[in-house]
Amino acid sequence: MALLFSFAGEETMTNSSEFRAIALSLAGTTEAPHFDRHAFKVVRIYATLAADGVSANLKLTPDEQEFKTMMAPEVFHRIDNAWGRQGWTTVELDRADEAELRAALEMAHAHAVAKRAR
């Protein structure tokens, strides 16, 4: 499991507050209710946060999804439905360190920004 260490040597994993802060720090991102979740979007939704704050879903490409789930299966897994086949990937926030969460959010955000430029 990938870990991020604080200066005191304690493990630091992410939570819903950190997810929200990272997502909202990405250019043009807004947050809005989306069914029973919170959606983060530029023009299109690129991430959703579960109501319980335990997990989030990110829109990656299928290739990115395959890589993430292969490299960190305890953190990332494909949603088991048609959305998952399109690249929607679940992140277990309490198992993700800040660096890997930020990288995944930036990846998903970049796709949403590219859609806006069309």
Backbone as a printed PyTorch tensor [residue, N CA C, xyz], in Angstrom:
tensor([[[  0.8500,  -1.1770,   0.0000],
         [  0.0000,   0.0000,   0.0000],
         [  0.8880,   1.2300,   0.0000]],

        [[  0.5600,   2.1860,  -0.8730],
         [  1.3160,   3.4290,  -0.9500],
         [  0.9490,   4.3160,   0.2270]],

        [[  1.9460,   4.8770,   0.8720],
         [  1.7260,   5.7240,   2.0390],
         [  2.4310,   7.0480,   1.8790]],

        [[  1.8960,   8.0540,   2.5220],
         [  2.5280,   9.3640,   2.5960],
         [  2.8570,   9.5850,   4.0560]],

        [[  4.0720,   9.9880,   4.3660],
         [  4.4830,  10.1460,   5.7510],
         [  4.5840,  11.6080,   6.1160]],

        [[  4.1420,  11.9250,   7.3150],
         [  4.2870,  13.2810,   7.8270],
         [  5.7040,  13.4460,   8.3420]],

        [[  6.0820,  14.6650,   8.7160],
         [  7.4140,  14.8890,   9.2480],
         [  7.6510,  14.1200,  10.5290]],

        [[  6.5860,  13.8220,  11.2720],
         [  6.7150,  13.0670,  12.5140],
         [  6.7930,  11.5700,  12.2470]],

        [[  6.6790,  11.1540,  10.9830],
         [  6.7700,   9.7470,  10.6340],
         [  5.4500,   9.0050,  10.7240]],

        [[  4.3470,   9.7050,  10.9320],
         [  3.0440,   9.0560,  10.9990],
         [  2.4370,   8.9730,   9.6050]],

        [[  1.7460,   7.8490,   9.3320],
         [  1.0970,   7.6760,   8.0420],
         [ -0.0200,   8.7060,   7.8880]],

        [[ -0.1360,   9.2680,   6.6830],
         [ -1.2020,  10.2210,   6.4090],
         [ -1.9660,   9.7530,   5.1840]],

        [[ -3.1960,   9.3270,   5.3940],
         [ -4.0460,   8.9110,   4.2950],
         [ -5.1000,   9.9920,   4.1000]],

        [[ -5.8190,   9.9270,   3.0120],
         [ -6.7470,  11.0030,   2.6920],
         [ -8.1500,  10.7500,   3.2460]],

        [[ -8.9470,  11.8070,   3.2190],
         [-10.3450,  11.7270,   3.6390],
         [-11.1660,  12.6330,   2.7230]],

        [[-12.4530,  12.7310,   2.9860],
         [-13.3320,  13.4970,   2.1090],
         [-13.0010,  14.9880,   2.0940]],

        [[-12.5440,  15.5290,   3.2050],
         [-12.1730,  16.9570,   3.2520],
         [-10.9900,  17.2420,   2.3410]],

        [[-10.0140,  16.3550,   2.3630],
         [ -8.8510,  16.5330,   1.4930],
         [ -9.2310,  16.3370,   0.0310]],

        [[-10.0870,  15.3490,  -0.2430],
         [-10.5690,  15.1410,  -1.6060],
         [-11.2210,  16.4140,  -2.1230]],

        [[-12.1270,  16.9660,  -1.3410],
         [-12.8520,  18.1780,  -1.7320],
         [-11.8760,  19.3380,  -1.9560]],

        [[-10.9210,  19.5190,  -1.0600],
         [ -9.9560,  20.6210,  -1.1790],
         [ -9.1150,  20.4860,  -2.4470]],

        [[ -8.6590,  19.2770,  -2.7290],
         [ -7.8530,  19.0720,  -3.9400],
         [ -8.7040,  19.3360,  -5.1730]],

        [[ -9.8950,  18.7490,  -5.2330],
         [-10.7590,  18.9210,  -6.4070],
         [-11.0800,  20.3920,  -6.6440]],

        [[-11.4430,  21.1130,  -5.5860],
         [-11.8200,  22.5190,  -5.7520],
         [-10.6230,  23.4180,  -6.0440]],

        [[ -9.4160,  22.9220,  -5.8340],
         [ -8.2210,  23.7020,  -6.1770],
         [ -7.8860,  23.6170,  -7.6660]],

        [[ -8.5270,  22.7020,  -8.3900],
         [ -8.2630,  22.5370,  -9.8160],
         [ -9.0810,  23.5610, -10.6030]],

        [[ -8.4420,  24.1880, -11.5620],
         [ -9.0160,  25.3180, -12.3000],
         [-10.4130,  25.0480, -12.8300]],

        [[-11.3290,  25.9540, -12.5050],
         [-12.6800,  25.9200, -13.0370],
         [-13.6200,  24.9380, -12.3730]],

        [[-13.1580,  24.2030, -11.3860],
         [-13.9930,  23.1810, -10.7530],
         [-15.0630,  23.8000,  -9.8680]],

        [[-16.2660,  23.2670,  -9.9950],
         [-17.3650,  23.6270,  -9.1060],
         [-17.9110,  22.3420,  -8.4960]],

        [[-18.5880,  22.5000,  -7.3610],
         [-19.2060,  21.3600,  -6.6850],
         [-20.7170,  21.5520,  -6.6920]],

        [[-21.4440,  20.4670,  -6.9310],
         [-22.9050,  20.5200,  -6.9450],
         [-23.4550,  19.1660,  -6.5240]],

        [[-24.6590,  19.1560,  -5.9660],
         [-25.2870,  17.8700,  -5.6330],
         [-25.5060,  17.0510,  -6.9000]],

        [[-25.3750,  15.7400,  -6.7750],
         [-25.5950,  14.8220,  -7.9020],
         [-26.1800,  13.5330,  -7.3330]],

        [[-27.4880,  13.4170,  -7.3760],
         [-28.2060,  12.3110,  -6.7540],
         [-27.8110,  12.2460,  -5.2790]],

        [[-27.2530,  11.1190,  -4.8240],
         [-26.8650,  10.9970,  -3.4160],
         [-25.3830,  11.2990,  -3.2020]],

        [[-24.7600,  11.9650,  -4.1470],
         [-23.3200,  12.2430,  -4.0940],
         [-23.0710,  13.7410,  -4.2930]],

        [[-21.8130,  14.1310,  -4.1960],
         [-21.3800,  15.4870,  -4.5390],
         [-20.5590,  15.3650,  -5.8130]],

        [[-20.9100,  16.1420,  -6.8360],
         [-20.2130,  16.0940,  -8.1170],
         [-19.2340,  17.2510,  -8.2300]],

        [[-18.0990,  16.9770,  -8.8530],
         [-17.0810,  17.9840,  -9.1400],
         [-16.9300,  18.0130, -10.6480]],

        [[-17.0990,  19.2380, -11.2180],
         [-17.1030,  19.3220, -12.6670],
         [-16.4530,  20.6080, -13.1460]],

        [[-16.0540,  20.5730, -14.3970],
         [-15.6290,  21.7730, -15.1080],
         [-16.8120,  22.1060, -16.0060]],

        [[-16.9860,  21.3950, -17.0840],
         [-18.2270,  21.4420, -17.8530],
         [-18.9370,  20.1140, -17.6390]],

        [[-18.1580,  19.0570, -17.6910],
         [-18.6730,  17.7100, -17.4380],
         [-18.1770,  17.2410, -16.0780]],

        [[-18.9170,  16.3580, -15.4670],
         [-18.5130,  15.7930, -14.1790],
         [-17.2890,  14.9110, -14.3840]],

        [[-16.2780,  15.1180, -13.5610],
         [-15.0930,  14.2680, -13.6180],
         [-14.8640,  13.5040, -12.3160]],

        [[-15.5980,  13.8270, -11.2630],
         [-15.4520,  13.1170,  -9.9950],
         [-16.7240,  13.2710,  -9.1770]],

        [[-17.0210,  12.2480,  -8.3920],
         [-18.1170,  12.3320,  -7.4410],
         [-17.6340,  11.7930,  -6.1030]],

        [[-18.1510,  12.3690,  -5.0490],
         [-17.8080,  11.9790,  -3.6790],
         [-19.0400,  11.3520,  -3.0450]],

        [[-18.8730,  10.1630,  -2.4810],
         [-19.9860,   9.4780,  -1.8300],
         [-20.4850,  10.2910,  -0.6400]],

        [[-21.7680,  10.1760,  -0.3490],
         [-22.3730,  10.9220,   0.7580],
         [-21.7030,  10.6030,   2.0920]],

        [[-21.2410,   9.3590,   2.2640],
         [-20.5900,   8.9860,   3.5190],
         [-19.1220,   9.4030,   3.5750]],

        [[-18.5830,   9.9250,   2.4650],
         [-17.2070,  10.4140,   2.4340],
         [-16.1370,   9.3430,   2.4450]],

        [[-16.5150,   8.0980,   2.2940],
         [-15.5590,   6.9950,   2.3580],
         [-14.8570,   6.7610,   1.0250]],

        [[-15.5770,   6.9910,  -0.0640],
         [-15.0130,   6.7350,  -1.3930],
         [-15.4220,   7.8320,  -2.3570]],

        [[-14.7610,   7.8250,  -3.4990],
         [-15.0680,   8.7680,  -4.5730],
         [-14.9350,   8.0240,  -5.8920]],

        [[-15.6000,   8.5300,  -6.9180],
         [-15.4810,   7.9740,  -8.2590],
         [-14.8590,   9.0200,  -9.1620]],

        [[-13.9340,   8.5720, -10.0090],
         [-13.2360,   9.4540, -10.9430],
         [-13.4310,   8.9450, -12.3560]],

        [[-13.5300,   9.8640, -13.3210],
         [-13.6590,   9.4850, -14.7320],
         [-12.2760,   9.4920, -15.3540]],

        [[-11.7170,   8.2990, -15.5010],
         [-10.4290,   8.1180, -16.1630],
         [-10.6720,   7.4920, -17.5300]],

        [[ -9.6490,   7.4040, -18.3550],
         [ -9.7840,   6.6110, -19.5720],
         [ -9.6920,   5.1430, -19.1560]],

        [[-10.2000,   4.2280, -19.9730],
         [-10.0570,   2.8070, -19.6340],
         [ -8.5990,   2.3850, -19.4430]],

        [[ -7.6770,   2.9340, -20.2210],
         [ -6.2560,   2.6000, -20.0510],
         [ -5.7100,   3.1150, -18.7220]],

        [[ -6.0760,   4.3310, -18.3510],
         [ -5.6440,   4.8870, -17.0670],
         [ -6.2270,   4.0650, -15.9230]],

        [[ -7.4920,   3.6950, -16.0710],
         [ -8.1570,   2.8770, -15.0610],
         [ -7.4340,   1.5400, -14.8860]],

        [[ -7.1040,   0.9040, -15.9870],
         [ -6.4060,  -0.3790, -15.9230],
         [ -5.0660,  -0.2320, -15.2020]],

        [[ -4.3390,   0.8260, -15.5030],
         [ -3.0500,   1.0650, -14.8650],
         [ -3.2040,   1.2930, -13.3640]],

        [[ -4.1330,   2.1860, -12.9900],
         [ -4.3420,   2.4990, -11.5660],
         [ -4.7550,   1.2530, -10.7820]],

        [[ -5.6910,   0.4810, -11.3350],
         [ -6.1790,  -0.6920, -10.6140],
         [ -5.1240,  -1.7950, -10.5430]],

        [[ -4.2250,  -1.8300, -11.5030],
         [ -3.1440,  -2.8080, -11.4780],
         [ -2.0690,  -2.4040, -10.4650]],

        [[ -1.7400,  -1.1150, -10.4250],
         [ -0.6570,  -0.6450,  -9.5590],
         [ -1.0740,  -0.5120,  -8.0940]],

        [[ -2.3230,  -0.2060,  -7.8320],
         [ -2.7900,  -0.0060,  -6.4510],
         [ -4.2070,  -0.5480,  -6.2900]],

        [[ -4.3880,  -1.8730,  -6.3710],
         [ -5.7340,  -2.4530,  -6.3060],
         [ -6.4350,  -2.2460,  -4.9660]],

        [[ -5.6820,  -1.9640,  -3.9250],
         [ -6.3000,  -1.7040,  -2.6270],
         [ -6.8680,  -0.2890,  -2.5490]],

        [[ -6.4770,   0.5690,  -3.4960],
         [ -6.9130,   1.9730,  -3.5290],
         [ -7.9400,   2.2070,  -4.6270]],

        [[ -7.6770,   1.6840,  -5.8160],
         [ -8.5090,   1.9370,  -6.9980],
         [ -9.1700,   0.6510,  -7.4820]],

        [[-10.4480,   0.7290,  -7.8460],
         [-11.0920,  -0.4060,  -8.5080],
         [-12.1730,   0.0980,  -9.4590]],

        [[-12.3370,  -0.6620, -10.5390],
         [-13.3190,  -0.3170, -11.5650],
         [-14.7260,  -0.5000, -11.0210]],

        [[-15.6080,   0.4450, -11.3100],
         [-17.0110,   0.2810, -10.9700],
         [-17.5350,  -0.8680, -11.8160]],

        [[-18.2450,  -1.7790, -11.2040],
         [-18.6650,  -3.0090, -11.8620],
         [-19.9980,  -2.8320, -12.6060]],

        [[-19.9620,  -1.9750, -13.6300],
         [-21.1460,  -1.7800, -14.4770],
         [-20.7010,  -1.0710, -15.7600]],

        [[-21.6540,  -0.6140, -16.5490],
         [-21.3190,   0.0560, -17.8160],
         [-20.5040,   1.3270, -17.5920]],

        [[-20.7750,   2.0500, -16.4800],
         [-19.9850,   3.2490, -16.1740],
         [-18.5200,   2.8630, -15.9780]],

        [[-18.2870,   1.7660, -15.3040],
         [-16.9150,   1.2990, -15.0850],
         [-16.2100,   0.9470, -16.3750]],

        [[-16.9120,   0.3750, -17.3120],
         [-16.3070,   0.0440, -18.6160],
         [-15.9270,   1.3080, -19.3880]],

        [[-16.5400,   2.4520, -19.0210],
         [-16.2000,   3.7320, -19.6540],
         [-15.0360,   4.4260, -18.9380]],

        [[-14.5500,   3.8530, -17.8480],
         [-13.4130,   4.4230, -17.1420],
         [-13.7070,   4.9120, -15.7320]],

        [[-14.9790,   4.9070, -15.3110],
         [-15.2950,   5.3660, -13.9570],
         [-14.6880,   4.4080, -12.9500]],

        [[-13.9090,   4.9720, -12.0470],
         [-13.0790,   4.2160, -11.1220],
         [-13.3140,   4.6870,  -9.6940]],

        [[-13.4920,   3.7530,  -8.7780],
         [-13.6710,   4.0940,  -7.3690],
         [-12.3230,   4.2160,  -6.6830]],

        [[-12.2060,   5.2350,  -5.8300],
         [-11.0220,   5.4510,  -5.0000],
         [-11.4530,   5.2770,  -3.5480]],

        [[-10.7820,   4.3950,  -2.8270],
         [-11.0140,   4.2250,  -1.3880],
         [-10.1560,   5.2770,  -0.6880]],

        [[-10.7840,   6.3320,  -0.2020],
         [-10.0390,   7.4920,   0.3000],
         [ -9.1360,   7.1740,   1.4860]],

        [[ -9.5590,   6.2950,   2.3650],
         [ -8.7220,   5.9940,   3.5300],
         [ -7.5250,   5.1110,   3.1910]],

        [[ -7.4190,   4.6950,   1.9380],
         [ -6.2840,   3.8850,   1.4890],
         [ -5.3790,   4.6390,   0.5250]],

        [[ -5.7850,   5.8420,   0.1400],
         [ -5.0240,   6.6440,  -0.8280],
         [ -4.1930,   7.6890,  -0.0990]],

        [[ -2.9560,   7.8500,  -0.5410],
         [ -2.1920,   8.9660,   0.0120],
         [ -2.4800,  10.2180,  -0.8140]],

        [[ -2.1150,  11.3540,  -0.2830],
         [ -2.4620,  12.6150,  -0.9300],
         [ -1.8730,  12.7270,  -2.3290]],

        [[ -0.6430,  12.2780,  -2.5150],
         [  0.0050,  12.3970,  -3.8270],
         [ -0.7240,  11.5740,  -4.8890]],

        [[ -1.0910,  10.3360,  -4.5550],
         [ -1.7670,   9.5260,  -5.5690],
         [ -3.1920,  10.0090,  -5.8090]],

        [[ -3.8550,  10.5310,  -4.7850],
         [ -5.1880,  11.0930,  -4.9810],
         [ -5.1210,  12.3410,  -5.8470]],

        [[ -4.1740,  13.2210,  -5.5680],
         [ -4.0110,  14.4370,  -6.3700],
         [ -3.7250,  14.0830,  -7.8310]],

        [[ -2.8260,  13.1290,  -8.0570],
         [ -2.4830,  12.7270,  -9.4290],
         [ -3.7080,  12.1890, -10.1710]],

        [[ -4.5010,  11.3730,  -9.5000],
         [ -5.6910,  10.8110, -10.1410],
         [ -6.7340,  11.8910, -10.4180]],

        [[ -6.9460,  12.7990,  -9.4650],
         [ -7.8910,  13.9010,  -9.6840],
         [ -7.4280,  14.8090, -10.8210]],

        [[ -6.1540,  15.1060, -10.8710],
         [ -5.6280,  15.9530, -11.9570],
         [ -5.8130,  15.2770, -13.3110]],

        [[ -5.6420,  13.9530, -13.3540],
         [ -5.8340,  13.1940, -14.5840],
         [ -7.2890,  13.2990, -15.0430]],

        [[ -8.2240,  13.0590, -14.1260],
         [ -9.6550,  13.1380, -14.4590],
         [-10.0410,  14.5640, -14.8510]],

        [[ -9.5320,  15.5480, -14.1230],
         [ -9.8150,  16.9560, -14.4110],
         [ -9.3320,  17.3330, -15.8090]],

        [[ -8.1500,  16.8620, -16.1870],
         [ -7.5850,  17.1870, -17.5100],
         [ -8.5160,  16.7310, -18.6290]],

        [[ -9.1650,  15.5930, -18.4630],
         [-10.1060,  15.1180, -19.4860],
         [-11.3290,  16.0360, -19.5580]],

        [[-11.8010,  16.4870, -18.4160],
         [-12.9670,  17.3910, -18.3930],
         [-12.6210,  18.7370, -19.0180]],

        [[-11.4280,  19.2390, -18.7470],
         [-10.9860,  20.5090, -19.3350],
         [-10.8640,  20.3610, -20.8510]],

        [[-10.3420,  19.2350, -21.3080],
         [-10.2010,  18.9960, -22.7480],
         [-11.5650,  18.9870, -23.4230]],

        [[-12.5830,  18.4530, -22.7490],
         [-13.9430,  18.4460, -23.3180],
         [-14.4690,  19.8640, -23.4640]],

        [[-14.0960,  20.7600, -22.5340],
         [-14.5570,  22.1530, -22.6040],
         [-13.9480,  22.8530, -23.8170]],

        [[-12.7180,  22.5220, -24.1660],
         [-12.0130,  23.1940, -25.2460],
         [-12.5710,  22.8420, -26.6220]],

        [[-13.3770,  21.8060, -26.7340],
         [-13.8950,  21.3860, -28.0510],
         [-14.8330,  22.3910, -28.6430]]])
